Amino acid sequence: MNIITKEEIEHMFETLKPNLDESNIIVLEDGELSKVLKYSLFLQQCVQEIITIASFTHEEILYSQYYWFVHFKNLYFYKVGYDGGMDQQAYLLIEKLSTELEGNVDWHLIEEIETNLII
């Protein structure tokens, strides 16, 4: 399974120039946190656009959504502190994966993401 890289996201972001809905997110003064959060939002809000301009599958986008959100969550916990709502959001993304993939979740990949993104 291919996780969409930072470079690939930045290239698509430059190409699409999306207007992300940031109305329900926390305000971050940390540049690194803000950037990783934008990657996560982009992957969640621009699925059809990404499929149209890139060769990524819907499944790759779903796993990448989870990857980049967990990356953001762990970085946030490290820099700011624990927030239970973010753990809840990560579980909701797993539920979304399970629903959209009709229960065929790659649990090994989920575990790998969670294990390898510890900051």
C-alpha angles and dihedrals in degrees: 000000000000118000111205109248129228090250092051091049092049091050092050091044090054091047097047099032090203124200099226121206103239096162095111100043133096120259111249126196092187110095096208093051091047092051095050090047090052090052089054094046092047092054091047098044103037104046097131093044091051092049089050098051102030138045095243120125124229088250092054090050092050093051090044090053088056093044095052094043091051089047089053093044094051093045090049092050090050096047103031109015141258120322116183091201090067092054087051091050090052090053090049089055089053089051089050090050091050093048097045093044091045093242095310096123119161096230091181089060092046090052091046091052092049093046098044096046097060107130 
